[in-house]
Amino acid sequence: MRAVVLGVDAAAGDAAADALRATAWEVTYAPCPKDQVAATVREVAAHAHPDAVLVVGGCGLSSGDTVPEQVRDMCGGRLLGGLCEVAYEAGGMEEYGLRRGIAGVAGAAIVVCCPVRNAGPAALALAGVLPEFVAELRRSTPSTLPVPPRAVQVRAAVVEEGLKGTAEAAAAGCASGLARAGIAVDAAVPIEMCISAAWLRGHAADVLKSRGGSGTDYPDVLVVIGGDGLTVDASCDSPAAIRELCGRVTLPGLAEVGYAAAGAAAAGLSRGVAGLCRGSSGNALLVLNCPSMNAGAAGAALAPVVVEFLKHARGEGGASAPPGPAPPAPSLAAVPTAVVGRARKSKYVMMEMDEALRCIEALAPPPRQAVAVPVNDASLLGLVAAKPVTAAIAHPPFPAAIKDGYAIRAAAAPGDFEVLPFAATAGGDAAKVQDAFSAGGFGGKVAVRVSTGGAVPRGADAVVQIEDTDLLEADAAKDVEKAVRVRVAARAGQDIRAVGSDIKVGAELVPVGQEMTPAEIGLVASGGFRSVEVHPRPRVAVMSSGDELCDAGAGDGPGFGQIYDSNRHTLLAAVKAAGFTPVDLGIARDTPEAIGAALQRGLREADMVLSSGGVSMGEKDYLKPCIEAVGGTIHFGRVEMKPGKPTTFATVPGGAGKAIFGLPGNPVSCLVCFHLFCLPALRKMAGLPLPRWHHPVVGVTLTGERELKLDPERPEYHRVQVRFCARTQRLVAASTGGQISSRLLSMHGANGFLRLPKGSAAQPTARPHQQYDCVLFGAL
């Protein structure tokens, strides 16, 4: 990827350019006066042919800050608001709250305004999402005529019953505006009383599943009206629901078009967003807010912009110019090995912890394509549902007895009852007892023996437990009851489970993203399903590197300067304990050829490769150049944390994509970084939803009498034992002792990482009896 960084603010432009270079982008930097941005972009696009142009600065509130207006004029209607949201969010809340920057397509390049504050992290965040936008741009040409969407569904989110009429009118107005612009609109527009994230997720899944990418007449766009005000209940917050459905990278620029067309009042109070969600076959559904105020004008304004956006999102619009030849990948033979020529300063920007985690969230590969696993297959346990499972039958499918006893007519009790000579037992011949109550008996008083779970015969409306009856008569052999006395009154419905009282037809048994636990497997089996569509369990290849390592039990033991390899065995066990499939790659010797061969094997046999050692500045630390030599893109190579500073994260294209983590060689660093970085990526690759990717963070009180010295340069993840204190009714944490990263004993008994801030003159230590955040990675 090629980028040009234009520095309206020189220092911030330098920082953004350095950050992009650290992610393997080819970067050209040039200072640029704020009033010359448009002319400079046109010149750069014509001669340098970049994939992206980042303009840093000139987006403030002073009269001379006209960069957003220049970019808007250059790009016309081809705006990409979501890109700027990524950059400004990474730049900090001060920048985000006052953001004016925009992004768009100018010719064959994507132009993005980048904030001055924290320009480096903002550029890093853009580096993670720009390639997808560039790929979409390359699949279509600007000159192609727009392809109309197949259909649009307009839905209204109604917060109060009294607003239903208003919402219906707004929905009709929006539909009319879209129709006037030539876009087909679904005729049936039900008004939902509350559009929650769960409702939206289910409806979008139904649309994508129904369409299946086949080109049939299902909607391309879902317009949500209402639920976007300032007093809306959290359960009906439609912008929040759209954000949850579509993920972190939304497209507010699309929504802004509708709100601006609706008038100043709607635009000034706009909370609306837009986003794109995709089905398993790649088909897309655009979901966006539309204001209820002047919805007709908003719909008419949205129509051409929606058409243009979908042309790119669907990859339609004719063939584009063939791409130029890709630059050759570096070879293992080109990895520098000369000691004298080695780098003495890392080329990788030190990334803050939060930014590194967000990078993994955005760039770790998605789950692999779903497979059907039988319910009776033990491997189903722990896998994640790729498609929802919906009940096709009610449960129970018949009125069922809750207790052992007698089925009777409630109005006939108390009294004496004839016991019919058969029973409705669980799993018994229910048909035999269906017409039991057509018989006579003691003045019409008949009873049928029932057992727990058995079908209650037609005509009976209550079950009396056996403890409330007396035996009056039996046959001569004392084998069959002939009459009983019911001592208590009964009420209709007593001790009977109605049809569908446990599970109604159409109820969601297992949602998408749900881990298959014993309870879910039981639910699926109760619904009669033979298999479940799940994501395959990620396979994780684990290797250690270093000439100093030897395997336990191999040969005569370690020689001088050698140690037993513990990291590989620790990681293999950690992968297995987390529910994934480990693959042992062994020990790779300290040569580019050996490390490259191990990486290539791991990429063939697994979805993720974990390597420990060889990631810092040592003369034989070859992992990072070897990752690039096998086709990987390194997204970060240093993290501001202790332990684990040289942790490296990379991805490799192909299929759903592969991930590589280079972990430090010190045993503690290796295991800490597995929990903080590798595990979230694996959980994403397994198909779990974002809230399940990371370990929970809890507040704890530090115990003991000794103060903990804080590192002045990096925040620290201090290993602790967390427990519940019965006296204070709070969680407390005790240090596990010496924290040097080579001392694996500090992990023994630990179940938490205490997040300690950087030290300062004002706060050089962490004091006992104070509150700290703690990453809880083990059971209490």
C-alpha positions, -999 to 999 in steps of 0.1 A, spaced: 0 0 0 13 35 -9 3 66 11 12 103 8 10 122 41 5 160 37 16 178 69 -4 210 74 9 206 109 45 195 104 52 178 137 19 158 136 25 150 99 59 135 108 43 114 135 16 101 112 41 92 85 64 74 110 34 54 123 24 43 88 60 33 79 60 10 110 31 -9 94 49 -16 62 32 11 41 53 28 15 50 64 27 59 98 12 58 129 34 54 165 23 46 197 42 16 215 28 1 249 34 -35 246 46 -49 266 16 -31 245 -9 -44 211 1 -68 206 -29 -42 215 -55 -15 194 -38 -38 163 -36 -47 166 -73 -10 169 -82 0 139 -60 -28 118 -73 -18 125 -109 19 117 -105 25 95 -74 -7 73 -78 -11 66 -40 -37 44 -26 -44 69 2 -36 105 11 -36 116 47 -40 153 54 -29 161 89 -41 194 104 -62 223 91 -95 209 104 -99 232 134 -125 259 141 -105 290 130 -114 308 98 -84 295 79 -90 258 87 -107 250 54 -92 215 48 -126 197 53 -143 220 28 -115 214 2 -117 177 6 -155 178 3 -153 198 -29 -127 174 -44 -147 143 -35 -182 155 -43 -208 130 -31 -182 102 -26 -177 106 11 -166 80 36 -174 94 71 -165 61 89 -128 65 81 -126 98 99 -145 83 128 -117 57 132 -90 83 130 -105 109 154 -116 82 179 -80 70 180 -68 107 184 -87 111 217 -120 123 229 -111 160 227 -104 156 190 -134 133 185 -158 157 201 -148 186 179 -140 167 147 -147 184 114 -125 161 93 -140 141 65 -128 114 41 -137 106 5 -127 93 -29 -108 117 -52 -100 100 -85 -83 67 -77 -72 76 -41 -89 78 -8 -83 111 10 -86 112 48 -84 141 73 -63 131 102 -63 149 136 -33 167 150 -36 154 185 -22 118 187 -16 117 149 5 86 152 -22 64 169 -48 79 145 -27 69 115 -21 34 129 -59 30 133 -64 41 97 -37 16 85 -59 -12 99 -90 -3 79 -78 15 48 -68 -16 29 -104 -29 28 -117 5 15 -89 5 -11 -98 -30 -22 -135 -20 -26 -124 11 -46 -103 -10 -69 -131 -34 -77 -152 -6 -94 -146 24 -115 -160 59 -108 -173 62 -144 -197 33 -141 -234 40 -140 -249 33 -106 -267 0 -101 -300 6 -82 -305 -14 -50 -330 -43 -53 -352 -30 -25 -353 -9 7 -370 -18 39 -381 12 60 -387 4 96 -397 28 124 -385 25 160 -413 36 182 -405 45 217 -440 52 230 -474 40 218 -485 76 213 -458 81 187 -469 53 165 -488 75 141 -459 99 138 -435 70 131 -459 56 104 -461 89 87 -423 94 88 -418 59 74 -442 66 46 -425 99 38 -391 83 37 -404 55 15 -419 81 -8 -387 101 -11 -367 70 -19 -393 59 -45 -392 93 -62 -355 87 -67 -361 54 -84 -355 30 -56 -380 2 -49 -394 1 -14 -410 -29 3 -447 -23 6 -451 -41 39 -437 -18 66 -445 -31 101 -439 -6 129 -417 -21 156 -425 -9 192 -388 -13 201 -359 -19 179 -332 -34 201 -298 -46 191 -311 -82 194 -341 -75 171 -319 -57 146 -294 -86 146 -320 -112 141 -338 -93 113 -305 -86 95 -296 -122 98 -330 -132 83 -325 -108 54 -290 -120 46 -299 -157 50 -329 -153 28 -310 -134 1 -280 -156 3 -262 -136 -23 -284 -150 -50 -297 -118 -64 -333 -124 -54 -356 -95 -44 -346 -91 -8 -336 -57 5 -301 -42 2 -309 -14 27 -327 -13 60 -337 23 70 -345 27 107 -366 58 117 -368 70 153 -351 59 184 -324 84 178 -334 113 201 -318 125 233 -345 110 256 -348 76 241 -348 46 264 -316 25 262 -336 -6 251 -348 13 220 -316 32 211 -314 26 174 -280 42 168 -265 20 195 -282 -11 180 -268 -3 145 -233 2 160 -235 -32 178 -247 -49 146 -222 -34 123 -191 -33 145 -166 -5 153 -162 9 118 -196 26 110 -204 51 83 -217 82 99 -212 102 66 -241 83 50 -264 91 79 -254 128 79 -267 132 44 -302 124 55 -301 145 86 -287 175 68 -315 173 42 -341 171 69 -331 206 82 -309 223 107 -329 211 137 -325 175 127 -289 179 118 -280 198 149 -293 170 172 -282 141 149 -272 109 166 -279 87 136 -253 63 122 -250 39 93 -231 7 89 -226 -24 67 -231 -60 79 -223 -90 57 -236 -125 55 -216 -157 54 -215 -157 16 -203 -121 15 -237 -104 7 -241 -71 23 -269 -52 40 -267 -15 46 -284 -3 78 -289 34 85 -308 59 107 -332 84 91 -347 113 110 -385 113 116 -385 151 109 -389 158 72 -383 121 64 -394 125 28 -366 150 21 -341 128 39 -351 98 19 -348 117 -14 -313 129 -4 -301 95 7 -312 77 -24 -283 86 -48 -257 84 -21 -269 49 -11 -268 38 -47 -232 50 -50 -222 34 -18 -237 0 -26 -220 0 -60 -187 -1 -42 -198 -24 -14 -211 -50 -38 -181 -48 -61 -204 -40 -91 -199 -15 -118 -177 -32 -144 -141 -42 -146 -115 -18 -133 -81 -13 -148 -59 -43 -141 -37 -37 -110 0 -33 -115 24 -61 -106 27 -66 -68 61 -59 -54 81 -91 -48 79 -104 -12 112 -104 6 129 -138 6 144 -156 36 178 -153 19 175 -115 21 171 -115 59 201 -97 73 223 -118 95 255 -97 98 261 -87 133 279 -54 124 251 -43 102 222 -50 126 198 -22 136 205 -4 168 171 12 171 138 -5 165 119 7 134 86 -1 152 67 27 169 59 19 206 22 13 206 0 20 236 -17 -10 251 -53 1 243 -43 8 207 -26 -26 203 -58 -43 216 -80 -24 192 -56 -33 164 -61 -70 172 -98 -65 174 -99 -50 140 -73 -71 121 -74 -106 136 -89 -129 110 -126 -137 111 -140 -171 119 -136 -198 93 -166 -210 72 -193 -228 92 -196 -266 93 -223 -288 106 -214 -309 136 -238 -336 149 -254 -331 183 -240 -364 195 -204 -355 185 -183 -348 216 -163 -322 196 -194 -299 195 -188 -289 231 -171 -255 232 -177 -246 195 -195 -214 186 -228 -212 167 -225 -197 133 -262 -196 126 -292 -193 150 -311 -224 160 -349 -218 162 -374 -241 177 -395 -259 151 -417 -277 176 -432 -266 209 -420 -281 242 -437 -299 257 -456 -309 225 -486 -320 247 -500 -311 281 -476 -329 305 -480 -340 341 -457 -322 365 -461 -348 393 -468 -385 397 -505 -390 405 -539 -390 388 -554 -369 359 -589 -359 367 -615 -332 361 -609 -305 386 -645 -298 393 -651 -334 404 -627 -332 434 -627 -340 462 -644 -374 461 -641 -410 450 -629 -418 415 -628 -449 394 -593 -456 382 -591 -467 346 -570 -499 340 -541 -481 321 -517 -453 328 -504 -422 310 -467 -427 317 -438 -407 303 -431 -422 269 -462 -445 271 -490 -451 246 -506 -417 248 -532 -426 221 -546 -453 244 -557 -428 270 -568 -399 249 -605 -408 251 -604 -421 287 -628 -395 300 -657 -407 278 -661 -436 302 -686 -434 331 -676 -446 365 -687 -432 399 -711 -406 386 -686 -396 358 -657 -394 382 -628 -412 365 -591 -409 370 -561 -420 349 -528 -427 365 -500 -404 352 -463 -401 358 -441 -371 357 -437 -360 321 -466 -382 309 -493 -368 285 -525 -357 302 -556 -372 285 -581 -351 267 -609 -340 290 -587 -339 321 -577 -305 334 -558 -312 366 -533 -336 381 -536 -346 418 -504 -358 433 -505 -393 447 -498 -380 483 -533 -364 483 -551 -397 476 -561 -429 494 -565 -463 477 -601 -475 480 -602 -507 459 -578 -530 440 -582 -562 420 -580 -596 437 -543 -600 428 -535 -566 442 -518 -556 409 -543 -530 396 -559 -500 413 -597 -498 408 -607 -468 429 -591 -440 448 -603 -412 470 -591 -377 463 -590 -358 496 -583 -323 484 -600 -298 460 -583 -292 427 -581 -263 403 -580 -263 365 -544 -264 352 -530 -278 385 -497 -295 380 -499 -295 342 -473 -280 319 -492 -265 289 -482 -270 253 -452 -248 246 -449 -236 282 -411 -244 281 -403 -235 245 -427 -219 220 -424 -226 182 -401 -200 167 -382 -193 200 -344 -189 196 -327 -218 212 -292 -208 203 -282 -174 190 -253 -167 167 -221 -163 187 -233 -186 215 -207 -211 228 -221 -246 228 -222 -256 265 -240 -287 278 -272 -266 282 -272 -255 246 -265 -290 233 -295 -302 254 -317 -275 240 -308 -283 204 -314 -320 210 -348 -313 227 -358 -295 195 -351 -325 174 -321 -311 155 -294 -336 144 -266 -311 139 -256 -274 145 -239 -250 122 -207 -239 141 -174 -223 133 -145 -248 133 -122 -247 164 -91 -226 156 -59 -246 153 -28 -230 170 7 -239 160 33 -232 187 71 -229 183 100 -218 203 132 -204 187 167 -203 200 200 -223 199 201 -222 237 170 -244 240 167 -282 244 137 -304 250 132 -320 284 143 -357 283 162 -353 250 199 -363 248 221 -357 278 203 -326 290 213 -290 285 249 -282 277 268 -251 288 247 -220 280 216 -241 273 183 -244 292 152 -266 289 124 -252 267 94 -243 289 76 -217 268 65 -241 241 50 -265 267 34 -236 286 17 -222 254 6 -256 242 -11 -262 276 -26 -227 276 -40 -232 241 -56 -265 251 -70 -251 284 -86 -223 265 -105 -248 243 -85 -246 211 -65 -272 192 -27 -270 197 -1 -281 170 35 -286 182 61 -272 158 91 -279 181 122 -258 185 135 -237 156 172 -230 155 185 -194 152 187 -192 114 163 -174 90 159 -207 71 148 -227 102 125 -200 115 110 -194 81 104 -232 76 87 -234 110 64 -204 102 55 -218 68 46 -252 83 25 -235 110 6 -214 84 -1 -246 65 -13 -266 94 -30 -240 117 -50 -208 118 -26 -190 141 12 -193 148 26 -185 183 64 -181 184 83 -173 216 117 -156 214 136 -138 186 114 -107 186 137 -81 203 170 -65 192 193 -95 196 218 -104 169 198 -135 161 163 -121 165 151 -130 130 114 -135 136 101 -102 123 120 -102 90 110 -139 86 73 -130 91 76 -105 62 95 -130 41 66 -155 43 41 -129 32 30 -115 66 22 -79 74 34 -67 108 8 -44 125 28 -37 156 62 -47 169 65 -30 202 39 -23 230 42 1 259 38 -25 286 57 -45 312 64 -74 307 61 -79 269 74 -48 252 87 -66 220 54 -84 214 46 -86 176 13 -91 158 10 -99 121 -15 -113 97 -10 -134 65 -36 -133 37 -52 -164 22 -86 -179 29 -100 -163 60 -65 -152 68 -39 -163 94 -25 -146 124 11 -147 138 21 -136 173 58 -132 182 60 -134 219 90 -125 241 113 -153 251 111 -147 289 86 -172 303 64 -148 322 62 -123 294 52 -151 271 23 -163 292 11 -128 301 10 -118 264 -8 -149 255 -37 -140 278 -37 -103 269 -32 -105 231 -34 -141 217 -65 -152 235 -87 -123 223 -77 -130 187 -85 -167 191 -119 -159 206 -127 -137 176 -115 -164 152 -137 -189 171 -168 -167 164 -174 -154 199 -189 -118 201 -166 -89 211 -177 -87 248 -163 -123 252 -129 -117 236 -111 -102 266 -107 -114 302 -129 -94 326 -114 -64 344 -124 -61 381 -116 -36 409 -94 -51 437 -78 -38 468 -41 -44 471 -32 -63 503 0 -66 523 23 -41 539 49 -36 511 46 -9 485 52 -19 449 77 2 429 62 16 397 81 15 364 86 52 353 85 42 316 58 16 311 26 5 328 29 -30 344 8 -61 346 17 -73 380 9 -110 388 -14 -113 418 -37 -138 436 -72 -125 437 -97 -137 463 -130 -127 479 -126 -112 513 -155 -123 536 -149 -95 561 -150 -66 536 -172 -83 510 -147 -72 483 -121 -86 460 -85 -83 473 -52 -90 455 -19 -102 469 14 -100 449 30 -133 440 64 -119 448 94 -111 426 81 -99 392 112 -103 369 100 -116 336 122 -147 337 107 -159 370 79 -182 360 71 -187 397 54 -153 397 27 -170 376 23 -199 401 -10 -195 418 -17 -162 401 -52 -156 386 -50 -119 379 -28 -91 364 -29 -60 385 -28 -30 361 -2 -6 376 3 29 360 36 44 351 55 58 380 61 95 385 76 118 411 42 123 426 34 86 426 65 64 426 48 33 442 16 14 444 4 15 480 -14 -13 499 -51 -9 507 -57 12 475 -80 2 446 -66 -9 413 -80 -25 381 -71 -61 377 -74 -84 346 -89 -116 360 -76 -145 339 -83 -173 363 -110 -186 386 -114 -171 421 
